[in-house]
């Protein structure tokens, strides 16, 4: 999800709630402790220099059980961050501590913001010898769609 998308959602949202991919909800009394830019410059295993930049939201489950973040308050935090930090329309990454600090992609299901698990991947599979995944075909489907189907006495065997 990009900053422009969350801002559009927040303009008409009744509230702000987050949910992990496994269905666990972030407690309603969470705080957004940071909105910032994370820049990552690195070299992949194929020797290609890469640059990534994301908008980062950090959620914190505090012991302030009366706290409730309103949509308009989060919009103000995002707007101030855009103005002060010069943020563009970046993809959003969310940090949330569940055991250890996890990093999540963000989506929206019409009610909740969803914290989606991020995955690692090789960015240079052509350079480091990772074999391409083969298409799996069920043997029963090999003859499907062909006119040459073997039948007893058909002479194809």
C-alpha positions as CSV (number, residue, x, y, z in Angstrom):
1,X,0.0,0.0,0.0
2,X,1.2,3.5,-0.8
3,X,0.9,6.6,1.3
4,X,-1.7,8.1,-1.1
5,X,-3.9,5.0,-0.6
6,X,-3.8,5.0,3.2
7,X,-4.6,8.8,3.2
8,X,-7.6,8.2,1.0
9,X,-8.9,5.4,3.3
10,X,-8.3,7.5,6.4
11,X,-10.4,10.4,5.1
12,X,-13.6,8.3,5.4
13,X,-12.5,5.7,8.0
14,X,-14.5,5.3,11.2
15,X,-11.5,4.1,13.1
16,X,-8.0,2.7,12.8
17,X,-7.4,-0.9,13.5
18,X,-4.6,-3.3,12.5
19,X,-4.7,-7.1,12.2
20,X,-1.9,-9.6,11.6
21,X,-2.2,-12.2,8.8
22,X,-3.0,-14.9,11.3
23,X,-6.1,-13.0,12.4
24,X,-4.7,-11.6,15.6
25,X,-5.6,-8.0,16.1
26,X,-3.2,-5.3,17.3
27,X,-4.7,-4.1,20.6
28,X,-6.9,-1.1,20.1
29,X,-4.7,1.0,22.4
30,X,-1.7,0.9,20.1
31,X,0.4,4.0,19.4
32,X,2.0,5.0,16.1
33,X,5.4,6.0,17.5
34,X,7.1,6.8,14.3
35,X,6.4,7.7,10.7
36,X,9.5,8.0,8.7
37,X,11.6,7.1,5.6
38,X,13.8,4.0,5.6
39,X,16.4,3.9,2.8
40,X,18.3,0.7,2.1
41,X,21.3,0.7,-0.3
42,X,22.8,-2.8,-0.9
43,X,24.4,-5.1,-3.4
44,X,22.5,-8.3,-4.2
45,X,24.2,-11.7,-4.6
46,X,24.6,-11.0,-8.3
47,X,26.6,-7.9,-7.7
48,X,23.8,-5.5,-8.7
49,X,23.6,-2.3,-6.6
50,X,20.1,-1.7,-5.4
51,X,18.3,1.2,-3.7
52,X,15.0,0.9,-1.8
53,X,13.0,3.6,0.0
54,X,9.8,3.0,2.0
55,X,7.6,4.9,4.3
56,X,7.9,3.3,7.8
57,X,5.1,3.2,10.4
58,X,6.1,1.9,13.8
59,X,3.2,0.5,16.0
60,X,3.7,0.2,19.7
61,X,1.4,-1.8,22.1
62,X,1.7,0.4,25.2
63,X,0.2,0.0,28.6
64,X,-1.9,3.1,28.0
65,X,-5.2,1.1,27.6
66,X,-7.3,4.2,27.2
67,X,-5.5,5.3,24.1
68,X,-7.4,5.2,20.8
69,X,-5.8,6.6,17.6
70,X,-8.4,8.3,15.4
71,X,-8.2,8.3,11.6
72,X,-7.9,12.1,11.5
73,X,-5.0,12.1,14.0
74,X,-3.1,9.5,11.9
75,X,-3.7,11.6,8.8
76,X,-2.2,14.6,10.6
77,X,0.9,12.6,11.5
78,X,1.3,11.4,8.0
79,X,0.9,14.9,6.5
80,X,3.4,16.4,8.9
81,X,5.9,13.6,8.1
82,X,5.4,14.2,4.3
83,X,6.0,17.9,4.8
84,X,9.0,17.8,7.1
85,X,10.7,14.7,5.6
86,X,9.8,15.4,2.0
87,X,8.2,12.0,1.6
88,X,7.0,11.0,-1.8
89,X,4.2,8.5,-2.5
90,X,6.2,5.6,-1.1
91,X,5.2,2.1,-0.3
92,X,4.4,1.6,3.4
93,X,6.3,-0.9,5.6
94,X,5.0,-1.4,9.2
95,X,7.1,-2.4,12.2
96,X,5.3,-4.1,15.0
97,X,6.6,-6.0,18.0
98,X,5.2,-9.5,18.4
99,X,8.0,-11.4,20.2
100,X,10.6,-9.4,18.2
101,X,10.2,-6.5,15.8
102,X,8.6,-7.7,12.7
103,X,8.3,-5.9,9.4
104,X,5.1,-6.1,7.4
105,X,3.5,-5.0,4.2
106,X,0.2,-3.2,4.5
107,X,-3.2,-3.8,3.0
108,X,-6.8,-3.0,3.8
109,X,-9.8,-5.3,3.8
110,X,-12.5,-2.6,4.1
111,X,-12.4,-2.6,7.9
112,X,-8.9,-3.4,9.1
113,X,-5.4,-2.5,8.0
114,X,-3.8,-5.9,7.4
115,X,-0.1,-6.5,8.4
116,X,1.0,-8.9,5.7
117,X,4.1,-11.1,6.2
118,X,7.1,-10.0,4.2
119,X,9.2,-12.7,2.5
120,X,12.8,-12.8,1.5
121,X,13.8,-13.7,-2.0
122,X,16.9,-13.9,-4.2
123,X,17.0,-10.8,-6.5
124,X,19.6,-12.3,-8.8
125,X,18.4,-15.8,-9.5
126,X,20.0,-15.7,-12.9
127,X,23.4,-14.9,-11.3
128,X,23.6,-17.3,-8.4
129,X,22.4,-20.6,-9.9
130,X,19.0,-20.9,-8.3
131,X,17.1,-23.3,-10.6
132,X,13.8,-22.0,-12.0
133,X,10.7,-23.7,-10.5
134,X,9.4,-26.3,-12.8
135,X,5.7,-26.5,-13.8
136,X,4.1,-29.4,-12.1
137,X,1.7,-31.5,-14.3
138,X,-0.5,-34.3,-13.0
139,X,0.0,-37.4,-15.0
140,X,-3.7,-37.9,-15.4
141,X,-3.8,-34.6,-17.3
142,X,-1.1,-35.4,-19.8
143,X,-3.6,-36.9,-22.3
144,X,-6.3,-34.4,-21.5
145,X,-7.2,-32.2,-24.5
146,X,-5.6,-34.4,-27.1
147,X,-7.4,-36.4,-29.7
148,X,-4.9,-39.3,-29.4
149,X,-6.3,-41.1,-26.4
150,X,-5.3,-44.7,-26.0
151,X,-8.2,-47.1,-25.8
152,X,-8.1,-50.9,-25.6
153,X,-7.7,-52.2,-29.2
154,X,-6.9,-48.7,-30.5
155,X,-3.4,-49.7,-31.7
156,X,-1.6,-46.9,-29.9
157,X,0.3,-49.0,-27.4
